[in-house]
Amino acid sequence: MVALSEELRASLKKPLGDEGTFDSLLPRMEGKKIIAVGDQVVYALLMKGKRPHVAVFDFRTMRGPVADGVRKRIEKEYPSPKRMENPAGTISEALFLVVPQLMREGGSLLIEGEEDLVAIPFIHLLKRGYAVLYGQPEAGCVLVDEKSRGRKTVEKVVKATGLASLPDRL
């Protein structure tokens, strides 16, 4: 596990892509393989009839458990997710090994701990035809694609933590 410094964590508080409401960003996702990070984002996509290519969840929202209906809908759609540990404020090196496979094959990832920083390896490995959608507390959603300005911030974080030296298997 790599713990992020306060400086790096602060740099990630700003949206890494285009911010907006879920409905305003939905048209921009057409034709892309969506990587949805966060229970509410996964649930919102499923409720619109859009199954994310990759769904990342931890059955928690705003530091508390998700509503039973959200949990049941996600469990119905993804009955056998991959499971990974990722404590709060960290990025697991193991994520950088499983993310390429998830991006190629699709699927789901249940995080035991906190999923807030799990978008980082997906954004790091993002390529054309993919987009990462994650929730921005109190603000809506953020859509990151291969052209997003926040990718430079992610590269800075990955390099500063030494995670950039992990094999890129995508």
HELIX and SHEET records of a PDB file:
HELIX    1   1 GLU A    6  SER A   11  1                                   6    
HELIX    2   2 PHE A   22  LEU A   25  1                                   4    
HELIX    3   3 LEU A   26  MET A   29  5                                   4    
HELIX    4   4 ASP A   39  MET A   47  1                                   9    
HELIX    5   5 ASP A   68  GLU A   77  1                                  10    
HELIX    6   6 LEU A   95  GLU A  105  1                                  11    
HELIX    7   7 ALA A  119  HIS A  124  1                                   6    
HELIX    8   8 ARG A  151  THR A  161  1                                  11    
HELIX    9   9 LEU A  163  SER A  165  5                                   3    
SHEET    1   A 2 VAL A   2  ALA A   3  0                                        
SHEET    2   A 2 THR A  90  ILE A  91 -1                                        
SHEET    1   B 7 ASP A  18  GLY A  20  0                                        
SHEET    2   B 7 GLY A 140  VAL A 144 -1                                        
SHEET    3   B 7 TYR A 130  GLN A 136 -1                                        
SHEET    4   B 7 LYS A  33  VAL A  37  1                                        
SHEET    5   B 7 VAL A  54  PHE A  57  1                                        
SHEET    6   B 7 GLY A 107  GLY A 113  1                                        
SHEET    7   B 7 LYS A  82  ASN A  86  1                                        
SHEET    1   C 2 ARG A  60  THR A  61  0                                        
SHEET    2   C 2 GLY A  64  PRO A  65 -1                                        
END                                                                             
